[in-house]
Amino acid sequence: MVEVVKELQQFIEAAILPCYDRFDAAHQRNHVIKVIEESMVLAHSYEVDSNMVYAIAAYHDLGLIEGRESHHLVSGSIVRGDERLRQWFTPEEIEVMAQAVEDHRASATHAPRSIYGCIVAEADRNIDINDIITRTLQYSLAHYPELDEERHIQRVLQHLNEKYSRTGYLKLWIPGSKNESELHRLWNLIDDRDTLRRIVTEQLKKVINN
């Protein structure tokens, strides 16, 4: 990991990461830790402040406390309003961080306003086919418990098509990233509807039984 100020890391681990424990299974602590780790890997390739990258990744989904629809904007407001961050960052840096958090959402129609936004957005994508299907199922089960198994499967298939297909809304902002090749693999799987449905059905059984 790129070096981060020890006091900032301790603060994040003690005060910020535990907030994710209250969110749905697709956005708990293991998710934010993964986004932090991937963000720090990406940071090696750019002239960026590693402390800012670390904090942006840690705060990126805190807005889920007020729901999913505008969570990116709420997360940005949390960054701007957290006076504790002023121990390590200037007001100008905090504004860049808040904008990066706001810009991370996959459905955003515009490119992130800075390389910091590109980094956290790319890290948050984490295009792993099994992980995406599992997290989508977890979200569906948590937020739509009234649905039967078939309707959960249909929701997941629809979501995958709308977000990850060749015509989906997901955008990648760092050319040549590992996500790019994984996204192409996912395109091919979505095109093969029978195979995709079989995989989703198998994953649903695993998620329900865990």
ABEGO torsion letter per residue (X at the ends): XBBBBAAAAAAAAAAAAAAAAABBAAABAAAAAAAAAAAAAAAAABBBBAAAAAAAAAAAAAAAAAEAAAAAAAAAAAAAABAAAAAABBAAAAAAAAAAAAAABAABABBBABAAAAAAAAAAAGBBAAAAAAAAAAAAAAABAABBAAAAAAAAAAAAAAAABAABABBBABBGBAAAAAAAAAAAAAABAAAAAAAAAAAAAAAAAX
